[in-house]
Amino acid sequence: MNFKRAALISTIGTALGALGSFWTAGMSIRSITSVQPNWKWWATPLIVAVGLLDAMLPLFYFALYRFKGTLKFPKWSRTTALLVACALGAVFCTEALQFAQLRIFPTTSQCFSLFAELCCAVSLFLVGRAEVAQNPTALPRSGPFFAITKAAGLWGGLWIAIGCFQVVATPFVYAAVRHIASGNGRPSPQFAHMLVRNIEKFVNVLCLWVTPWLVYTIQRREERAESIATESGMTSHPDTA
């Protein structure tokens, strides 16, 4: 399988994942507003806006599939993609064992999310195994591909930062939850369970959003390199007129 075909499969997978997430969000809105009707006026627009931003992911993969040319992935980006793909494989094994132990089957929304992550993992694996392009195509500085890549890269970077913060803040959250539970005479949750769950969520977010973040970061670095080269050339050859 080549990278173009993997991008098309990721488009389908992430579209299904976005539909599953939007359906889950809609059910959450219904359950929340049934208890707090006044929250409907701000919760609904917020979740709709997040759903529309999440739609940037399948649009990005479709734009990547339609991109005419060869992308250049530096060594650091290929290593990152391969590590994320391997981490997701470990998370998949852990989740499969949990479902088997509990003897339950994932819901439709969970199946869509798992399928989307698996498709993105295949794309990441191909990025990690890609050879260095001899004549890579310059990434566009404007147009739909540039706009979609920028939007998906920034939104994905925000999700990655939030997931990383959740992992780092796990000890503090655990201490607060434990204090509240002990004050109410209830058993406190296990720290290892909270940490593993946050790490799994972080890996899932990485798998989905690291590719647009990588492409956007590579694009930004190329722009900065060209800008520095241009400024250096102007400095070394001042206008003597």
Salt bridges, closest charged atoms under 4 A:
GLU200 OE1 - ARG197 NH1 2.54
GLU223 OE2 - ARG141 NE 3.96
GLU223 OE1 - ARG220 NH1 3.25
GLU226 OE2 - ARG141 NH2 3.02
